[in-house]
Amino acid sequence: MALIVVLSVMNGFQKEIRARMLGASPHLEVVADGGRLHDWPAVLDEVAQHPQVPAAAPYVAGQGMLSFGQSVQGVMVRGIDPARESAITELADKMKTGALGDLRGGEFAIVLGTDLARALGVLVGDKVMLITPQGQITPAGMMPRLKQFRVAGIFEIGMAPYDNSLALIHLNDAQKLFQLGDAVTGISAKLRDIDLAPRIAHEL
């Protein structure tokens, strides 16, 4: 009986962790060498046409620091298309306040994980400063890029790697922030069967 109970608990724990991770992350990513995918619309179409891919979307990924008052936190910044992201991950269903659709290009809004928002001491509507290493050369040397963002929402996945370090912004704002022009970092995709990911990646 003890063995059955332990195995049941472990299997349930594994299933829960797997569901949470896959709910916040795409099943497959197509990434360009050097992190700049310029012809991404053609790549997006090719990925989306695969019979095992029901949804695909472009994304921008980068690192930065968020500052609010005296608090500073390192973050993973992910630029997304909110309409397409809802078909790939469950982030839209994990919002505690606000909505993923509140991220609109040109408005420089940001959505934070619960632990990250708590560490910074921010609420929806507050203004935070996002600092990125992609700086500008000045007479005083290389200066980091700074941009003010409005907190538009807070999400909770239930896993520390996401809740305390992930920040979401609109794809267009991320392209401007990281000076990518029309390029993106890559294409994210959802698969009908996650166990086929290695084979599908090889085919693509």
PyMOL commands that set and color helices and strands:
alter all, ss='L'
color gray80, all
select helices_A, chain A and resi 2-24+33-35+40-48+82-85+91-94+100-102+114-120+160-163+171-177+194-203
alter helices_A, ss='H'
color red, helices_A
select strands_A, chain A and resi 28-31+55-68+71-80+95-97+109-113+127-138+141-155+166-170+186-190
alter strands_A, ss='S'
color yellow, strands_A
deselect
rebuild
show_as cartoon
